[in-house]
Amino acid sequence: MAAEPPPALEPFPAEGPLPSWSDARLVRECLNGNEQAWAAVIQKYKRLIYSIPFKYGLTPEDAGDVFQAVCLELFSELVNLRKAEALQSWLISVTIHTCLRWKKQRLSGHEIEADSLQQEPPDAAALAPFTMLEQLEKEQSVRQAISRLPARCAEMIRLLFYEQPPLPYAEVARRLGLATGSIGFIRGRCLKRLQKELEKQGLR
């Protein structure tokens, strides 16, 4: 699994656990002004958004700028989303659209015009090959499955598979407050739980 840098900023920081609603309900609550719902959307999709700039060869700094631009687009244009269930595909399209414009800016040396990011992006399928879209969707499914694991399992999987360079068991054990010899056993149990969550989504 590829490493993904954490977002630098968290719009609408929330106190307590965030709701794990469906996209349809999240969109409805966001449009009703529920800031917890806004925070939940960002929490759910921030790593998906951040992963896309790196697939287009952008720098971590550019990825942060893309993330902020996509958040602004989300906040201003969510009301125009025709199907709430299409939130994930819409965010992929917006992010890819923004990445392509950012690359064009870097190549041309000119600033992106503000209104160019307000235009409705074309479908993601028109901007990226099917294999990339399929990969993005699978990666997001894995993230969501991990988010449903017990906190210690989710953190162990993050430390073992998402850190670059990979962490040795001793460091993982130190961060989790566990004995080094127990990491392999707990890792196996956590991966089995993750597999069950993925199977619930029809993934293996």
Kinemage of the C-alpha trace (Angstrom):
@kinemage 1
@onewidth
@group {chain A} dominant
@subgroup {mainchain}
@vectorlist {calphas} color= white
{ca met a 1} P 0.000 0.000 0.000
{ca ala a 2} L 1.363 3.429 -0.914
{ca ala a 3} L 2.003 6.025 1.733
{ca glu a 4} L -0.272 9.002 1.918
{ca pro a 5} L 0.770 12.181 3.743
{ca pro a 6} L -1.801 13.460 6.229
{ca pro a 7} L -3.638 16.686 5.427
{ca ala a 8} L -2.116 19.817 6.876
{ca leu a 9} L -5.450 21.430 7.685
{ca glu a 10} L -8.731 20.084 8.986
{ca pro a 11} L -11.782 22.143 8.000
{ca phe a 12} L -14.513 22.202 10.675
{ca pro a 13} L -12.623 20.411 13.460
{ca ala a 14} L -15.204 18.504 15.452
{ca glu a 15} L -15.399 17.405 19.049
{ca gly a 16} L -16.162 13.746 19.697
{ca pro a 17} L -16.715 10.963 17.166
{ca leu a 18} L -17.949 11.960 13.742
{ca pro a 19} L -21.122 10.423 12.292
{ca ser a 20} L -20.672 7.470 9.926
{ca trp a 21} L -23.670 8.255 7.738
{ca ser a 22} L -24.253 7.313 4.121
{ca asp a 23} L -23.168 9.824 1.496
{ca ala a 24} L -26.811 10.652 0.797
{ca arg a 25} L -27.412 11.594 4.412
{ca leu a 26} L -24.091 13.426 4.704
{ca val a 27} L -24.988 15.585 1.703
{ca arg a 28} L -28.449 16.286 3.081
{ca glu a 29} L -27.080 17.235 6.509
{ca cys a 30} L -24.358 19.408 4.979
{ca leu a 31} L -26.927 21.324 2.959
{ca asn a 32} L -28.907 21.802 6.164
{ca gly a 33} L -25.891 23.504 7.726
{ca asn a 34} L -24.713 20.654 9.967
{ca glu a 35} L -20.996 21.343 10.581
{ca gln a 36} L -20.493 17.844 12.000
{ca ala a 37} L -21.593 16.497 8.624
{ca trp a 38} L -19.095 18.761 6.830
{ca ala a 39} L -16.347 17.482 9.127
{ca ala a 40} L -17.445 13.886 8.509
{ca val a 41} L -17.278 14.341 4.721
{ca ile a 42} L -13.736 15.718 4.950
{ca gln a 43} L -12.691 12.971 7.372
{ca lys a 44} L -14.142 10.299 5.081
{ca tyr a 45} L -12.611 11.556 1.838
{ca lys a 46} L -9.489 13.507 2.788
{ca arg a 47} L -7.087 10.654 2.005
{ca leu a 48} L -8.819 9.937 -1.289
{ca ile a 49} L -8.437 13.606 -2.255
{ca tyr a 50} L -4.809 13.686 -1.107
{ca ser a 51} L -3.890 10.490 -2.957
{ca ile a 52} L -4.840 11.789 -6.395
{ca pro a 53} L -2.271 14.622 -6.768
{ca phe a 54} L 0.564 12.145 -6.203
{ca lys a 55} L -0.733 9.963 -9.033
{ca tyr a 56} L -0.274 13.006 -11.277
{ca gly a 57} L 3.266 13.653 -10.069
{ca leu a 58} L 2.476 16.737 -7.988
{ca thr a 59} L 4.517 17.704 -4.945
{ca pro a 60} L 3.299 17.465 -1.333
{ca glu a 61} L 2.961 21.260 -1.324
{ca asp a 62} L 0.839 21.146 -4.484
{ca ala a 63} L -1.216 18.319 -2.982
{ca gly a 64} L -2.026 20.574 -0.033
{ca asp a 65} L -3.116 23.337 -2.407
{ca val a 66} L -5.243 20.899 -4.395
{ca phe a 67} L -6.833 19.641 -1.175
{ca gln a 68} L -7.797 23.169 -0.145
{ca ala a 69} L -9.136 23.967 -3.624
{ca val a 70} L -11.262 20.816 -3.631
{ca cys a 71} L -12.589 21.633 -0.150
{ca leu a 72} L -13.597 25.097 -1.337
{ca glu a 73} L -15.251 23.567 -4.386
{ca leu a 74} L -17.082 21.114 -2.151
{ca phe a 75} L -18.346 23.840 0.156
{ca ser a 76} L -19.486 26.128 -2.647
{ca glu a 77} L -20.797 23.627 -5.200
{ca leu a 78} L -22.281 20.767 -3.161
{ca val a 79} L -25.721 22.317 -3.559
{ca asn a 80} L -25.451 21.645 -7.307
{ca leu a 81} L -24.684 17.929 -6.904
{ca arg a 82} L -27.504 16.184 -8.769
{ca lys a 83} L -27.253 12.797 -7.040
{ca ala a 84} L -26.098 12.631 -3.426
{ca glu a 85} L -25.036 9.005 -3.923
{ca ala a 86} L -22.495 10.210 -6.507
{ca leu a 87} L -20.502 12.254 -3.969
{ca gln a 88} L -17.407 10.039 -4.195
{ca ser a 89} L -17.325 10.093 -8.014
{ca trp a 90} L -17.923 13.843 -7.991
{ca leu a 91} L -15.023 14.427 -5.602
{ca ile a 92} L -12.737 12.272 -7.757
{ca ser a 93} L -13.728 14.307 -10.814
{ca val a 94} L -13.197 17.638 -9.048
{ca thr a 95} L -9.817 16.529 -7.706
{ca ile a 96} L -8.570 15.195 -11.044
{ca his a 97} L -9.799 18.353 -12.778
{ca thr a 98} L -7.939 20.484 -10.215
{ca cys a 99} L -4.758 18.389 -10.527
{ca leu a 100} L -4.697 18.773 -14.296
{ca arg a 101} L -5.088 22.521 -13.997
{ca trp a 102} L -2.367 22.642 -11.350
{ca lys a 103} L -0.016 20.733 -13.644
{ca lys a 104} L -0.846 23.101 -16.481
{ca gln a 105} L -0.081 26.027 -14.183
{ca arg a 106} L 3.284 24.568 -13.229
{ca leu a 107} L 4.185 23.898 -16.865
{ca ser a 108} L 3.053 27.278 -18.144
{ca gly a 109} L 4.220 29.340 -15.196
{ca his a 110} L 0.889 31.176 -15.093
{ca glu a 111} L -1.583 31.389 -12.262
{ca ile a 112} L -4.855 29.544 -12.550
{ca glu a 113} L -7.723 31.929 -13.074
{ca ala a 114} L -10.066 31.813 -10.087
{ca asp a 115} L -13.180 31.137 -12.138
{ca ser a 116} L -11.565 28.167 -13.908
{ca leu a 117} L -11.904 26.132 -10.712
{ca gln a 118} L -15.571 27.027 -10.415
{ca gln a 119} L -16.532 25.424 -13.695
{ca glu a 120} L -18.290 22.073 -13.438
{ca pro a 121} L -15.629 19.401 -14.032
{ca pro a 122} L -16.126 16.730 -16.661
{ca asp a 123} L -16.735 13.171 -15.553
{ca ala a 124} L -13.722 11.481 -14.043
{ca ala a 125} L -13.911 8.858 -16.781
{ca ala a 126} L -13.110 11.563 -19.309
{ca leu a 127} L -10.026 12.656 -17.366
{ca ala a 128} L -8.422 9.417 -16.208
{ca pro a 129} L -8.072 5.883 -17.528
{ca phe a 130} L -10.442 3.262 -16.173
{ca thr a 131} L -7.612 1.491 -14.346
{ca met a 132} L -6.877 4.631 -12.305
{ca leu a 133} L -10.545 5.140 -11.414
{ca glu a 134} L -10.853 1.509 -10.421
{ca gln a 135} L -7.735 1.798 -8.273
{ca leu a 136} L -8.984 4.988 -6.587
{ca glu a 137} L -12.314 3.383 -5.761
{ca lys a 138} L -10.661 0.247 -4.356
{ca glu a 139} L -8.248 2.302 -2.264
{ca gln a 140} L -11.154 4.287 -0.855
{ca ser a 141} L -13.036 1.071 -0.052
{ca val a 142} L -9.989 -0.156 1.872
{ca arg a 143} L -9.776 3.142 3.790
{ca gln a 144} L -13.436 2.961 4.737
{ca ala a 145} L -13.055 -0.670 5.809
{ca ile a 146} L -10.068 0.280 7.980
{ca ser a 147} L -12.065 3.111 9.552
{ca arg a 148} L -14.626 0.562 10.766
{ca leu a 149} L -12.030 -1.538 12.596
{ca pro a 150} L -11.352 -1.168 16.334
{ca ala a 151} L -9.071 1.802 16.937
{ca arg a 152} L -5.975 -0.269 17.785
{ca cys a 153} L -6.363 -2.445 14.681
{ca ala a 154} L -6.858 0.580 12.454
{ca glu a 155} L -3.759 2.266 13.882
{ca met a 156} L -1.669 -0.912 13.580
{ca ile a 157} L -2.588 -1.335 9.911
{ca arg a 158} L -1.798 2.325 9.282
{ca leu a 159} L 1.610 2.010 10.934
{ca leu a 160} L 2.478 -1.268 9.211
{ca phe a 161} L 1.270 -0.501 5.691
{ca tyr a 162} L 0.960 3.255 5.220
{ca glu a 163} L 4.163 4.598 6.763
{ca gln a 164} L 7.147 5.282 4.501
{ca pro a 165} L 9.762 4.076 5.004
{ca pro a 166} L 8.156 0.973 6.549
{ca leu a 167} L 8.397 0.843 10.334
{ca pro a 168} L 10.055 -2.128 12.063
{ca tyr a 169} L 7.919 -4.156 14.449
{ca ala a 170} L 9.836 -2.725 17.410
{ca glu a 171} L 8.794 0.831 16.498
{ca val a 172} L 5.193 -0.200 15.867
{ca ala a 173} L 5.157 -1.909 19.263
{ca arg a 174} L 6.592 1.190 20.944
{ca arg a 175} L 3.964 3.485 19.420
{ca leu a 176} L 1.120 1.159 20.345
{ca gly a 177} L 2.444 0.298 23.783
{ca leu a 178} L 2.674 -3.416 22.984
{ca ala a 179} L 5.325 -6.109 23.287
{ca thr a 180} L 7.291 -6.531 20.064
{ca gly a 181} L 6.616 -10.268 20.042
{ca ser a 182} L 2.855 -9.688 20.008
{ca ile a 183} L 2.796 -7.596 16.817
{ca gly a 184} L 2.740 -10.516 14.386
{ca phe a 185} L -0.171 -12.228 16.152
{ca ile a 186} L -2.250 -9.047 16.514
{ca arg a 187} L -1.432 -8.082 12.918
{ca gly a 188} L -2.907 -11.390 11.715
{ca arg a 189} L -6.116 -10.865 13.693
{ca cys a 190} L -6.473 -7.298 12.430
{ca leu a 191} L -5.976 -8.346 8.815
{ca lys a 192} L -8.669 -11.011 9.221
{ca arg a 193} L -11.052 -8.362 10.544
{ca leu a 194} L -10.153 -6.126 7.625
{ca gln a 195} L -10.806 -8.972 5.189
{ca lys a 196} L -14.270 -9.475 6.677
{ca glu a 197} L -15.042 -5.758 6.300
{ca leu a 198} L -13.898 -5.844 2.677
{ca glu a 199} L -16.014 -8.904 1.992
{ca lys a 200} L -19.046 -7.000 3.282
{ca gln a 201} L -18.336 -4.496 0.497
{ca gly a 202} L -17.995 -7.259 -2.073
{ca leu a 203} L -14.194 -6.988 -2.182
{ca arg a 204} L -11.671 -9.726 -1.565
